[in-house]
Amino acid sequence: MLFFNSMIFGSLMAISSFSWFSMWMGLEINLLSIIPLMNSTKNLYPSEASIKYFITQAIASSIVLVAIITNLSVLEFISHDFNIYLDMIMNSGFLMKMGAAPFHFWFPEIMEGLDWNMSLIMLTWQKIAPMIILLNNLNINLFILTIIILSTMISGVQGLNQISMRKILAYSSINHIGWMLSSMLFSSTIWIMYFLVYSIISINLVLIFKSLNIFFLKQLFNSLNHLKLLKFIFMLNFLSLGGLPPFLGFMPKWLTINFMIQNNLFLIAALLIVFTLLTLMFYLRASSNSMMLYSIENMSNMFNINNNIIVLNSITLMSLLMCSFLVNF
């Protein structure tokens, strides 16, 4: 509990600080707190994942610190063009911390070695601090647009042949990072809405996987065969994660595309949509079994489901009403 509280404190310190140095300290407190949480189980894989995570985050922190020191020490003597390169280096460190492509190489491998509780923290909470810092230091330029396109493209291509649910969620997260970076360029409100929707859907899916002890696609197919309601809930959330209308996950993507078109970024919007179709392919592959009902399924286990799953999914079921309200508004 101590490490969990200090992890939250580190993130809050990073996003509420007024100086670059205290922001960096907050990120380091967060990093040093989450490592013991990863090692809480007596298993080889979490220990390996924690070492990999520490090394990659330490490299990212070093990049950020070098950029900060250089910027503060020679700010009066550098040209505007060099200052742009410094911002690019600093942003690269933050992008590496959150796992955006092409700095994503560590993220799926670390996710594979974690349990579902830590996986959920990696998918949601650990992205908040770097994203909010980026939000205050982000401009529309070729570097950020390239990161956005690479995040959506690489996640779609590399996620196609995955059979591990943790890796599928990791590549899905990389894809959503591209979309969230796009929303951050235009409106912090849209980014907050996108992140909340993504977090709700991720919590729903992790609760299902944790309750049934599912880690691979084959386990998913076998476990859901006798649970009709849970099968429907899983399909609802997985297609929503892919941004398929009229589910909840479509709403923030729709608003992001709307802002991009208003700012004449037609090509970027088109590329985001096309590359997201790749991720939708493995969403459909995973949920195709959930769309079919078999005679061996019975009704006795239909309502033997955790109440938290049902309550959280009631939010997802309200998506049509929310979308229609936004259209009228």
N, C-alpha and C positions, 0 to 999 in steps of 0.2 A: 504493500500500500504506500510506503514511503517513496519508492521509486516511481510509482504511478503518479503520485501527487507532484513530485519534482519534475516529471516529464511534462505534465500539464503546465506547471509553473514556468518551465523553460520556454515553451511555446508562447505563453502569454507575455513573458518578458521580451521575447524577440519581436513580437508584433506591436507592442506598446512602447517600445524604447524610442528615445529621441536622438540617439547617437548610433553610429555604425558599430562602434565597439561594444556597447551594451547589447545591441541586436545580435552580434556575433557570439557574445557570451551566453545569451539566451538559447541560441541554437546548440551550443556546446553542452549546456546543462541538459537540454532535451536529449541529446545524443548519449551522454554518459548515464542518463537515467533509464533509457530504453534497453541498453545492452543487458543489464541484469534481468530485466523482464523477459528478454528472449531466452536467457539461460535458466529460467525457472524450472524447466522440466529436465529430468535426468536422461537426456537423449543426445545422441551424437549430432543429429542434423540441426537442431536449434543452435548448438554451440558453433558449428561451422557457419551457419547463417549469420550469427552475431559477429563473428570475426570478419566475414566478408562485408557486412554492413558497416562495421566500424572503420574498416580501411577505406571504403568508397566515400563515406561521409567525411572522414578526416581529409581525404584528398580534396573534396568539394569545399570544405571549410578553409583549407589552405589557399585554394584559388580565390575565394572571397576575401580572405584576410590580406593577401598580397595586393589585390585590386584596391581594397580600402586604404591600406598604408600608402600605396603609390599615389592614389588620388588625393589624399590629405597632405602628403609631404611635398608634392611637386605641382599642386593645383595651379599656382600662380605662373608657372613657367611652361606649361604645356599648351599645345594648340587645341582648338576645338575638335579637330579630327582625331587627335590622340585620345581625347577625353571620351569620344564615342567608342573607341576600341577598349578603353578601360571599363566602360559600362557593359560592353559586350562580354568581357572576361568575367566580370562580377555576376552578370546574369547567367553565364554558363555554369558557375558554381551553384546558384540557386536551382537551375534547371536539373543539374546532376543530383541535387539533394532530393528533388521530388520525383525523379525518374523519367524525365521527358527524353524522347529520342533526339539525337543519337547518343545521349548519355544514359540510356536505359539498361545497359548490358547487365548490371548487377540486380535489377529489380525482380525479374522472374525467377532467377536462381535463389535469391534470398526468400522469396515467397514460398518456394517449394519446400524449404526446410522449417517453416513455422507452423504452429497450430492455428486454428481458426480465430481464436481471440486476438493473437498478435497480428494475424493477417488482416483482420478488420482495422486494427490501429494503423498498420502500414498503408492500407488503401484509403483511409480517411484522415485521421488526426495528423499524421506526419506530413501531410501535404499542405496543411493550413498555413503554418508559419512561412515557408518559402514562397507560397503563392501571394500572401498578403504583402510581403516585402517586395515581390516583383510587381505587384499591383501599383505600388507607389514609384516604381522605377522603370515603367514599361512604356515604350513608344512604338508606333507603327514603323517598322523598318524591315529591310530584307532579311536580317538575321532572325528576327522573331517569326516572320512569315515562313521562313524555311523550317524552323523548329516545328511550327504548327503542322505543316505539310508532312514532314518526316515522321512526326508522332502518329498521325493518322495512317500513313502509308505503311510504315514498318510494323506497327502493331497488328494491322490487318493481315499482312503477308506472313509474319512469324507466328501468329496465333492460329492459323488455319489447321495445322496438323497436330495441335496439342491435345493430349488426352487427360492431362492433369487439370482439375478444376481450379487449383490455386494459380497455375500458370495462365489459364484462360482469363481469370479475373485480373491477373497482373497485366496482360496485354490489353485487356479491356480498359484498365485504368490508364495505361499509356495513351490509348485512343482518346479517352475523355480528357486527359491533360491537354491534348491539342485543341479540343473544343473549348475547354475552360480558358486557355490562353487567348483564344479568339474572342471570347466574351469579355475578357478583362481589358481588351484593347478599346472597347467602346463604353462599357457600363459596369461599374462595380456591383450594381443591383442585380444585373443579369448573372454575373459570376456567382454571387451569393445564392441566388435561386438555383443555379445549375449545381453548385456544390451540395446544397441541401437535398435536392432531388437525388443526386448520385449517391449521397451518403445513406439516404433512406432505403434506396433499392439495394445497396451493398449490405446494409444491416439485415434486410429481409432475406437475402440469399445466404449470407453467412449463418444466420439462425437456422435455416433449413439444412444446410450442409453439416453444421455442428450437431443438430439434434439427431440426424440420421447417420453421423460419422462417415460422410461421403468425402472422398478425396479424388476420385477418378470417374471418368464418364461411364465406365461399365458398372461401377457401384451405383451411380445415379440411376441408370436404367433399371437395375435390379431392385433398388430400394423404393422407387416410386410406383412400381407396378401394382401395389396393393393399397395405395393411398390416393384416392381420386381427388379429394379436395386439395391436398398438398401438391399433387401433380399440376392442378390448375393454377395454384398460387405460384409455383416455380415457373411455369410457362409465362404467366403474367409479368413476373419480375424480370425474367431473362430477356423477353422481347422488349420490355420497357427499358432495360439497360442498353439495348441496341438502338433505341430511339425510334422504334417503329410506331407510327400513328395507329390508333388514337391513345396510346398508353402514356403514362406520366413522363417518361424519359424523352418523349418527343417535344414537349413544351419548351424546355430551355434551348434545345437545338433549333427549334423553329424561330425563337426570339433572336438567337445568335445569327442565324442566316439572314433574318430580316434586317438587323443592324449592319451586317456586312454588305448587303445589297444597297442599303441607303448610303453607304460610304464608298460605293463603286468598286468593291472588291469582288467582282463577279467571278473571276477565275479561281480565286482562293475558295470561295463558297462552293463552286462546282467541284473542285478537287476534294474538299472535305466530304461532300456528299458521296462522291464516287468511292473514295477510300473507306468510308464508313460502311459501305455495302459489303466490303470484304469481311469486316468484323461481324456484320449481320449474318454472314454465311455460317460462322461457327456458333453463333447464338441459335440459329435455326437448327443446326445439326444437333446441338445439345437438347433443344426443347422439342424436337420432332417426335420423340418418344412420348412426350407429355401431351401431344395433340391427339393421341390415339388411345382408345379405351379397349380393354381386353375382357374376355368373358371370365378370366380367372380373378378379376378384381371384384372385391366384395364391398358392401356398405358398412360392415361392422367397424372397420378402422377409419371410416371417413372423417369422423370428428375427433379422433384421438390425436390431437395436434396441440402443440404449445399455444397458449392464449396470446402470448406476445407476438407470435407470427401472425395470427389473425388480426390483432389490433393494428399492427404496423401496416399490414397489407390493405386495410380499409382505407388508408391514406392514398395508396396507389389506385384504388378503385374509383377515387373521386376525380381522376385526371380529366375525364371527358367534361365534367362540369366546370373544372378550372379552365380548361382550354376555351370552352364556349364563352365563359365570362370574360376572358382576355380579349377574345375577338370582338365582343360587344363593347368592351371598354375602349 
